[in-house]
Amino acid sequence: MDDITSVKPHSAQDEITALARQHGVSYQPTDLDALGNAMTRLAGDDVELDEIELLLLALQRAGHLSAKNANHLHVAYMRQRRP
């Protein structure tokens, strides 16, 4: 499992895509994803993960990132996207 200890906010997207490429990981939706999306839509919430966030989810599901490291990268990525 990759250990992510520090991520510069401007490198989070590059780090996520590099990890996915290194491990040959891509996002594949599951039945639970479809259920979650339907429940979110029915609740009136507008939540949609972008391509990078889906890669991050796939990396965690594949066991290449712990929940802690995935959260750390996600926070860094979200900070990077902030206008």
N, C-alpha and C positions, 0 to 999 in steps of 0.2 A: 504494500500500500504506500502510495506517495505521501511524504510528509511535507506539508506546506506550512512554513513557519512565518514567512513574511512575504507580502506581495505588494509591490508598488502599484498604486491605483491605476497608473497608466499602462500597466503590463498585464492586468488580470485577463482581458480578452485573449491576448496572445498566449498566455500561460495555459488557459483552458483549451484553446484550439490545439496547442502543441501537445498537451497531455492526451487529448483525444486521438490525435494523429499518431503519437508514439505507441499508444495501446490499441490502435485500430478500432476505436469505439465510435459508434454513431448512435443517435437516438432512434429507438424503435418504440412507438406507442404500444401500451398494453391495454387490456380490457379495463383495468382499474383507472388508467388515464382517461379513457373515454367516459367512464362513470363519473370521475371527478370533474371533468369538463362539463358534463351535463348538469351535475348538481350545482356547480358554480354558476352556470348560465341560468338555471331555474331560480337560484337565490338572488339573481339580479346583480351579481358581482361581475366586474369586468377584469378578469385576471387572465393574461395570456403570456406564457413564457416565450422569449425570443429564442433564436437558434443557439446562441451561446449558453443560455440558461438550460436549454434542453440537453446540450452536450454535457454540462455540469451534472445534471441529473443522471445521464447515462453513465458517466464516469463513476459516480457513487454507486449506482446499481450494479455495475460490473465489478465492484470491489477495489477500484483503483484509488478511491478517496474515501476517507472516513467522513462521517457526518460533520464533524468539527472542521475538517479541512475544506469540505465542500461549502460549508457556511462561510468560512473565512474568505474563500475565493469569491463567493457570491456577493458578499458585502463589498469587497474590493471592486468587483465588476459594477455593482450598482453605483458606487461612488464615482467611478470612471464615467458612467453615463450621465451623471447629474450635470445639468446645464450650468 
